[in-house]
């Protein structure tokens, strides 16, 4: 984790229904961050954006916040295209779908939490990629 530099895009193994977490993004010099999360499993995964204060790098007291932005996502069987702000910080992401989430404000750290609804097939994973906009850009 390097201040002001987004984590390298990563894949996170999802082997069972235990929570999995992305690399922590250091937002201390960032104005806005966007993360793309792709569910490359064969099961629905609950994706949550967690943020933390400057003294909580270990996420001892995470805040589940952030705005999920839908992009070509199936919501109740209807495919939603484009960008639509949502008031939720957690979303059940169907197998094969991708979501975007935005984090802004005074949070120092952020990460993605994923919890599969059922045990997925072997070699299942979440793909996570962050983009930052620095303050003053």
N, CA, C and O of each residue as an XYZ file, in Angstrom:
548
protein
N       0.856     -1.161      0.000
C       0.000      0.000      0.000
C       0.906      1.230      0.000
O       1.732      1.396      0.898
N       0.753      2.080     -0.996
C       1.534      3.306     -1.101
C       0.585      4.482     -1.175
O      -0.363      4.476     -1.960
N       0.835      5.484     -0.364
C      -0.026      6.660     -0.311
C      -0.151      7.292     -1.695
O       0.845      7.601     -2.350
N      -1.406      7.476     -2.125
C      -1.669      8.182     -3.371
C      -1.491      7.374     -4.640
O      -1.729      7.890     -5.732
N      -1.081      6.125     -4.526
C      -0.902      5.275     -5.711
C      -1.881      4.107     -5.589
O      -1.857      3.384     -4.593
N      -2.747      3.914     -6.596
C      -3.727      2.824     -6.477
C      -3.044      1.462     -6.438
O      -1.992      1.280     -7.051
N      -3.631      0.508     -5.725
C      -3.089     -0.854     -5.743
C      -3.090     -1.413     -7.165
O      -3.918     -1.038     -7.994
N      -2.161     -2.300     -7.424
C      -2.102     -2.974     -8.722
C      -3.390     -3.788     -8.887
O      -3.836     -4.427     -7.934
N      -3.995     -3.773    -10.085
C      -5.181     -4.614    -10.286
C      -4.889     -6.044     -9.839
O      -3.796     -6.567    -10.057
N      -5.882     -6.662     -9.211
C      -5.642     -7.971     -8.611
C      -6.831     -8.895     -8.791
O      -7.941     -8.459     -9.094
N      -6.577    -10.171     -8.599
C      -7.646    -11.152     -8.509
C      -7.573    -11.762     -7.114
O      -6.492    -12.029     -6.588
N      -8.749    -11.977     -6.531
C      -8.847    -12.505     -5.182
C      -9.551    -13.847     -5.261
O     -10.679    -13.928     -5.747
N      -8.900    -14.899     -4.789
C      -9.506    -16.228     -4.797
C     -10.731    -16.265     -3.890
O     -10.694    -15.780     -2.759
N     -11.815    -16.844     -4.398
C     -13.037    -17.050     -3.615
C     -13.234    -18.560     -3.546
O     -13.746    -19.179     -4.479
N     -12.819    -19.136     -2.428
C     -12.812    -20.596     -2.309
C     -14.022    -21.155     -1.577
O     -14.365    -22.325     -1.742
N     -14.683    -20.306     -0.753
C     -15.815    -20.781      0.044
C     -16.697    -19.579      0.392
O     -16.672    -18.572     -0.316
N     -17.463    -19.672      1.456
C     -18.362    -18.574      1.825
C     -17.769    -17.654      2.892
O     -18.471    -16.801      3.434
N     -16.485    -17.822      3.195
C     -15.812    -16.909      4.122
C     -15.523    -15.581      3.403
O     -15.315    -15.570      2.190
N     -15.509    -14.463      4.145
C     -15.200    -13.179      3.510
C     -13.788    -13.165      2.920
O     -12.859    -13.746      3.480
N     -13.651    -12.490      1.781
C     -12.345    -12.244      1.170
C     -12.193    -10.732      1.027
O     -13.187    -10.015      0.914
N     -10.951    -10.247      1.033
C     -10.702     -8.813      1.023
C      -9.655     -8.456     -0.027
O      -8.717     -9.214     -0.273
N      -9.832     -7.292     -0.637
C      -8.844     -6.793     -1.588
C      -7.676     -6.176     -0.830
O      -7.723     -6.017      0.390
N      -6.643     -5.836     -1.562
C      -5.561     -5.033     -1.022
C      -6.146     -3.695     -0.580
O      -7.074     -3.186     -1.209
N      -5.619     -3.134      0.481
C      -6.099     -1.842      0.985
C      -5.607     -0.720      0.081
O      -4.430     -0.665     -0.275
N      -6.522      0.173     -0.284
C      -6.179      1.363     -1.066
C      -5.950      2.519     -0.095
O      -6.803      2.811      0.743
N      -4.803      3.169     -0.213
C      -4.456      4.307      0.643
C      -4.986      5.581      0.003
O      -4.474      6.018     -1.027
N      -6.004      6.175      0.603
C      -6.688      7.340      0.036
C      -6.275      8.656      0.679
O      -6.941      9.668      0.465
N      -5.195      8.675      1.461
C      -4.884      9.856      2.260
C      -4.577     11.114      1.448
O      -4.690     12.211      1.994
N      -4.207     11.016      0.211
C      -4.000     12.221     -0.608
C      -4.943     12.251     -1.809
O      -4.704     12.975     -2.775
N      -5.998     11.474     -1.743
C      -6.893     11.289     -2.877
C      -8.191     12.057     -2.654
O      -8.687     12.136     -1.530
N      -8.732     12.613     -3.713
C     -10.027     13.266     -3.632
C     -11.157     12.293     -3.898
O     -12.168     12.304     -3.195
N     -10.994     11.456     -4.902
C     -12.018     10.486     -5.283
C     -11.345      9.205     -5.743
O     -10.262      9.226     -6.327
N     -12.006      8.094     -5.468
C     -11.519      6.798     -5.931
C     -12.694      6.029     -6.508
O     -13.819      6.113     -6.016
N     -12.409      5.281     -7.555
C     -13.395      4.399     -8.156
C     -12.773      3.011     -8.218
O     -11.597      2.860     -8.546
N     -13.573      2.004     -7.901
C     -13.097      0.633     -7.978
C     -14.057     -0.174     -8.848
O     -15.277     -0.047     -8.745
N     -13.475     -1.001     -9.701
C     -14.257     -1.925    -10.530
C     -14.085     -3.321     -9.936
O     -12.964     -3.760     -9.674
N     -15.206     -4.014     -9.725
C     -15.172     -5.364     -9.176
C     -15.939     -6.281    -10.126
O     -17.124     -6.070    -10.387
N     -15.252     -7.298    -10.638
C     -15.877     -8.277    -11.531
C     -15.992     -9.603    -10.798
O     -15.023    -10.100    -10.224
N     -17.189    -10.165    -10.826
C     -17.449    -11.443    -10.181
C     -17.189    -12.559    -11.191
O     -18.044    -12.880    -12.016
N     -15.999    -13.140    -11.109
C     -15.622    -14.223    -12.011
C     -15.800    -15.575    -11.315
O     -14.941    -16.454    -11.395
N     -16.942    -15.714    -10.631
C     -17.293    -16.989    -10.012
C     -18.554    -17.507    -10.699
O     -19.087    -16.868    -11.606
N     -19.020    -18.663    -10.260
C     -20.278    -19.198    -10.786
C     -21.422    -19.007     -9.789
O     -22.485    -19.609     -9.942
N     -21.206    -18.165     -8.759
C     -22.204    -17.902     -7.719
C     -22.343    -16.398     -7.494
O     -21.460    -15.627     -7.869
N     -23.434    -15.991     -6.890
C     -23.608    -14.598     -6.495
C     -22.652    -14.285     -5.349
O     -22.458    -15.096     -4.443
N     -22.056    -13.086     -5.407
C     -21.152    -12.641     -4.349
C     -21.637    -11.290     -3.837
O     -21.879    -10.377     -4.626
N     -21.780    -11.158     -2.507
C     -22.104     -9.869     -1.905
C     -20.819     -9.052     -1.851
O     -19.863     -9.432     -1.175
N     -20.801     -7.929     -2.563
C     -19.632     -7.056     -2.611
C     -19.936     -5.827     -1.771
O     -20.966     -5.179     -1.954
N     -19.033     -5.511     -0.848
C     -19.190     -4.372      0.051
C     -17.939     -3.514     -0.008
O     -16.823     -4.033     -0.043
N     -18.125     -2.204     -0.020
C     -17.002     -1.281      0.043
C     -16.809     -0.900      1.503
O     -17.725     -0.391      2.149
N     -15.607     -1.150      2.018
C     -15.290     -0.789      3.396
C     -14.285      0.356      3.394
O     -13.356      0.376      2.588
N     -14.480      1.305      4.301
C     -13.549      2.422      4.455
C     -13.124      2.475      5.921
O     -13.755      1.878      6.792
N     -12.031      3.211      6.171
C     -11.529      3.303      7.543
C     -10.858      4.654      7.756
O     -10.415      5.312      6.815
N     -10.800      5.042      9.024
C     -10.155      6.300      9.416
C      -8.635      6.154      9.386
O      -8.102      5.051      9.260
N      -7.957      7.283      9.503
C      -6.499      7.321      9.390
C      -5.743      6.525     10.425
O      -4.589      6.167     10.191
N      -6.357      6.230     11.576
C      -5.682      5.454     12.605
C      -6.078      3.978     12.578
O      -5.790      3.239     13.519
N      -6.739      3.548     11.501
C      -7.272      2.185     11.449
C      -6.870      1.462     10.162
O      -7.723      0.950      9.437
N      -5.583      1.425      9.891
C      -5.076      0.760      8.692
C      -5.433     -0.729      8.658
O      -5.521     -1.323      7.584
N      -5.637     -1.333      9.840
C      -5.958     -2.761      9.925
C      -7.461     -3.037      9.821
O      -7.877     -4.193      9.889
N      -8.283     -1.988      9.657
C      -9.738     -2.129      9.536
C     -10.342     -2.810     10.765
O     -11.201     -3.683     10.640
N      -9.888     -2.406     11.947
C     -10.464     -2.919     13.191
C     -11.907     -2.465     13.362
O     -12.726     -3.179     13.940
N     -12.214     -1.263     12.851
C     -13.559     -0.690     12.937
C     -13.963     -0.150     11.570
O     -14.095      1.062     11.405
N     -14.161     -1.028     10.586
C     -14.475     -0.547      9.238
C     -15.850      0.097      9.150
O     -16.776     -0.250      9.883
N     -15.948      1.035      8.238
C     -17.224      1.666      7.911
C     -17.627      1.130      6.540
O     -16.846      1.207      5.591
N     -18.812      0.601      6.433
C     -19.257      0.087      5.138
C     -20.022      1.196      4.445
O     -21.205      1.424      4.701
N     -19.308      1.885      3.551
C     -19.850      3.057      2.878
C     -19.302      3.115      1.464
O     -18.504      2.266      1.068
N     -19.721      4.096      0.715
C     -19.335      4.206     -0.683
C     -20.589      4.088     -1.516
O     -21.611      3.606     -1.028
N     -20.533      4.508     -2.732
C     -21.703      4.460     -3.608
C     -21.449      3.463     -4.718
O     -20.523      3.638     -5.511
N     -22.251      2.429     -4.785
C     -22.148      1.445     -5.858
C     -22.757      2.066     -7.112
O     -23.844      2.642     -7.067
N     -22.057      1.944     -8.209
C     -22.514      2.465     -9.497
C     -22.722      1.270    -10.406
O     -21.805      0.471    -10.595
N     -23.901      1.136    -10.966
C     -24.214     -0.021    -11.802
C     -23.756      0.209    -13.233
O     -23.834      1.323    -13.750
N     -23.282     -0.848    -13.863
C     -22.881     -0.771    -15.268
C     -23.149     -2.113    -15.926
O     -22.470     -3.101    -15.644
N     -24.141     -2.143    -16.804
C     -24.521     -3.383    -17.479
C     -24.714     -4.508    -16.470
O     -24.181     -5.605    -16.635
N     -25.475     -4.224    -15.435
C     -25.697     -5.168    -14.355
C     -27.154     -5.597    -14.329
O     -28.051     -4.789    -14.571
N     -27.383     -6.843    -14.041
C     -28.735     -7.357    -13.927
C     -29.271     -7.042    -12.538
O     -28.697     -7.465    -11.534
N     -30.360     -6.307    -12.484
C     -30.994     -5.968    -11.218
C     -32.410     -6.517    -11.263
O     -33.261     -6.000    -11.988
N     -32.657     -7.545    -10.502
C     -33.983     -8.158    -10.505
C     -34.380     -8.679    -11.871
O     -35.558     -8.650    -12.228
N     -33.407     -9.157    -12.644
C     -33.696     -9.702    -13.966
C     -33.702     -8.669    -15.078
O     -33.839     -9.026    -16.248
N     -33.555     -7.382    -14.731
C     -33.519     -6.320    -15.735
C     -32.080     -5.850    -15.883
O     -31.438     -5.538    -14.881
N     -31.554     -5.788    -17.103
C     -30.188     -5.343    -17.327
C     -30.165     -3.817    -17.326
O     -30.859     -3.167    -18.108
N     -29.357     -3.267    -16.434
C     -29.214     -1.817    -16.313
C     -27.913     -1.421    -16.970
O     -26.860     -1.952    -16.617
N     -27.958     -0.495    -17.924
C     -26.753     -0.036    -18.612
C     -26.477      1.413    -18.245
O     -27.393      2.166    -17.915
N     -25.215      1.793    -18.306
C     -24.831      3.167    -17.989
C     -24.457      3.273    -16.530
O     -24.220      2.266    -15.862
N     -24.406      4.502    -16.038
C     -23.999      4.749    -14.663
C     -25.168      5.318    -13.881
O     -25.722      6.354    -14.248
N     -25.535      4.654    -12.822
C     -26.650      5.066    -11.985
C     -26.202      5.038    -10.532
O     -25.928      3.960    -10.004
N     -26.119      6.189     -9.865
C     -25.715      6.170     -8.460
C     -26.714      5.371     -7.632
O     -27.916      5.381     -7.898
N     -26.212      4.707     -6.665
C     -27.031      3.917     -5.766
C     -26.735      4.348     -4.344
O     -25.641      4.842     -4.068
N     -27.659      4.178     -3.457
C     -27.447      4.573     -2.072
C     -26.895      3.426     -1.235
O     -26.738      3.573     -0.023
N     -26.602      2.305     -1.847
C     -26.115      1.151     -1.097
C     -24.599      1.043     -1.180
O     -23.991      1.448     -2.171
N     -23.998      0.496     -0.137
C     -22.557      0.256     -0.152
C     -22.258     -1.218     -0.331
O     -21.095     -1.616     -0.402
N     -23.312     -2.036     -0.405
C     -23.158     -3.464     -0.607
C     -24.177     -3.911     -1.648
O     -25.293     -3.395     -1.707
N     -23.775     -4.877     -2.467
C     -24.672     -5.347     -3.513
C     -24.393     -6.809     -3.813
O     -23.237     -7.229     -3.864
N     -25.442     -7.578     -4.009
C     -25.293     -8.955     -4.458
C     -25.011     -8.923     -5.953
O     -25.860     -8.515     -6.745
N     -23.817     -9.355     -6.330
C     -23.382     -9.308     -7.722
C     -23.489    -10.706     -8.322
O     -22.788    -11.621     -7.890
N     -24.364    -10.875     -9.319
C     -24.515    -12.191     -9.938
C     -23.224    -12.654    -10.623
O     -22.368    -11.843    -10.977
N     -23.107    -13.953    -10.797
C     -21.947    -14.528    -11.477
C     -21.754    -13.862    -12.837
O     -22.705    -13.698    -13.601
N     -20.521    -13.484    -13.124
C     -20.186    -12.898    -14.418
C     -20.432    -11.403    -14.537
O     -20.055    -10.814    -15.550
N     -21.045    -10.764    -13.551
C     -21.343     -9.327    -13.621
C     -20.192     -8.487    -13.058
O     -19.315     -8.985    -12.352
N     -20.227     -7.209    -13.392
C     -19.239     -6.233    -12.937
C     -19.965     -5.041    -12.348
O     -20.986     -4.602    -12.876
N     -19.431     -4.515    -11.244
C     -19.959     -3.280    -10.668
C     -18.817     -2.286    -10.503
O     -17.644     -2.659    -10.517
N     -19.173     -1.038    -10.350
C     -18.235      0.034    -10.023
C     -18.711      0.664     -8.724
O     -19.912      0.735     -8.463
N     -17.767      1.122     -7.911
C     -18.110      1.829     -6.678
C     -17.224      3.049     -6.554
O     -16.076      3.052     -6.999
N     -17.769      4.080     -5.945
C     -17.059      5.338     -5.764
C     -16.861      5.594     -4.280
O     -17.766      5.380     -3.474
N     -15.657      6.059     -3.925
C     -15.357      6.434     -2.549
C     -14.815      7.855     -2.581
O     -13.891      8.153     -3.337
N     -15.386      8.734     -1.761
C     -14.880     10.095     -1.664
C     -15.042     10.572     -0.234
O     -15.681      9.911      0.585
N     -14.468     11.707      0.058
C     -14.569     12.238      1.412
C     -13.262     12.101      2.155
O     -12.193     12.036      1.549
N     -13.350     12.060      3.450
C     -12.144     12.126      4.278
C     -11.640     10.766      4.755
O     -10.807     10.713      5.660
N     -12.114      9.678      4.181
C     -11.626      8.368      4.580
C     -10.174      8.192      4.159
O      -9.768      8.666      3.098
N      -9.389      7.507      4.995
C      -7.975      7.309      4.707
C      -7.703      6.021      3.941
O      -6.763      5.952      3.150
N      -8.525      5.000      4.176
C      -8.279      3.700      3.559
C      -9.588      3.107      3.041
O     -10.664      3.403      3.562
N      -9.484      2.267      2.010
C     -10.661      1.583      1.468
C     -10.238      0.203      0.992
O      -9.081     -0.031      0.642
N     -11.204     -0.702      0.990
C     -10.973     -2.042      0.451
C     -12.308     -2.626      0.027
O     -13.372     -2.113      0.373
N     -12.228     -3.713     -0.732
C     -13.414     -4.440     -1.186
C     -13.522     -5.707     -0.354
O     -12.540     -6.417     -0.138
N     -14.734     -5.974      0.107
C     -15.034     -7.222      0.826
C     -15.995     -8.020     -0.044
O     -16.964     -7.468     -0.565
N     -15.738     -9.296     -0.202
C     -16.630    -10.161     -0.971
C     -17.005    -11.389     -0.164
O     -16.160    -11.990      0.499
N     -18.293    -11.764     -0.224
C     -18.766    -12.969      0.466
C     -19.664    -13.727     -0.500
O     -20.718    -13.233     -0.900
N     -19.242    -14.924     -0.869
C     -20.036    -15.747     -1.785
C     -21.254    -16.304     -1.056
O     -21.170    -16.692      0.109
N     -22.383    -16.338     -1.753
C     -23.625    -16.857     -1.171
C     -23.553    -18.371     -0.982
O     -24.129    -18.917     -0.040
N     -22.842    -19.040     -1.883
C     -22.651    -20.489     -1.830
C     -21.216    -20.780     -2.221
O     -20.549    -19.929     -2.811
N     -20.734    -21.963     -1.904
C     -19.368    -22.332     -2.265
C     -19.254    -22.349     -3.792
O     -19.975    -23.096     -4.453
N     -18.357    -21.534     -4.361
C     -18.221    -21.489     -5.818
C     -17.348    -22.627     -6.357
O     -16.720    -23.367     -5.600
N     -17.332    -22.738     -7.665
C     -16.493    -23.737     -8.337
C     -15.020    -23.413     -8.105
O     -14.669    -22.300     -7.712
N     -14.174    -24.394     -8.353
C     -12.727    -24.191     -8.224
C     -12.269    -23.064     -9.156
O     -12.866    -22.832    -10.207
N     -11.219    -22.381     -8.761
C     -10.606    -21.292     -9.532
C     -11.524    -20.076     -9.683
O     -11.405    -19.330    -10.655
N     -12.432    -19.872     -8.735
C     -13.309    -18.702     -8.761
C     -12.593    -17.515     -8.134
O     -11.806    -17.673     -7.201
N     -12.873    -16.322     -8.656
C     -12.195    -15.146     -8.129
C     -12.977    -13.869     -8.403
O     -13.865    -13.826     -9.255
N     -12.616    -12.830     -7.650
C     -13.072    -11.469     -7.918
C     -11.903    -10.725     -8.525
O     -10.769    -10.860     -8.065
N     -12.171     -9.938     -9.558
C     -11.143     -9.080    -10.163
C     -11.402     -7.657     -9.680
O     -12.515     -7.146     -9.802
N     -10.361     -7.016     -9.129
C     -10.503     -5.688     -8.519
C      -9.477     -4.736     -9.132
O      -8.292     -5.058     -9.217
N      -9.947     -3.552     -9.562
C      -9.049     -2.532    -10.106
C      -9.493     -1.158     -9.604
O     -10.666     -0.802     -9.718
N      -8.554     -0.388     -9.047
C      -8.812      0.946     -8.508
C      -8.344      2.028     -9.471
O      -7.375      1.836    -10.205
N      -9.034      3.168     -9.467
C      -8.619      4.381    -10.168
C      -8.743      5.531     -9.189
O      -9.747      5.636     -8.484
N      -7.731      6.405     -9.132
C      -7.727      7.531     -8.211
C      -7.775      8.851     -8.952
O      -7.257      8.958    -10.064
N      -8.392      9.860     -8.349
C      -8.309     11.242     -8.791
C      -7.748     12.013     -7.602
O      -8.364     12.071     -6.537
N      -6.577     12.602     -7.795
C      -5.921     13.331     -6.717
C      -6.592     14.667     -6.478
O      -7.138     15.275     -7.399
N      -6.549     15.119     -5.239
C      -7.094     16.438     -4.903
C      -6.380     17.489     -5.731
O      -5.154     17.475     -5.838
N      -7.125     18.377     -6.303
C      -6.533     19.439     -7.091
C      -6.363     19.107     -8.562
O      -6.009     19.984     -9.351
N      -6.609     17.846     -8.954
C      -6.500     17.469    -10.391
C      -7.657     18.039    -11.162
O      -7.750     17.839    -12.373
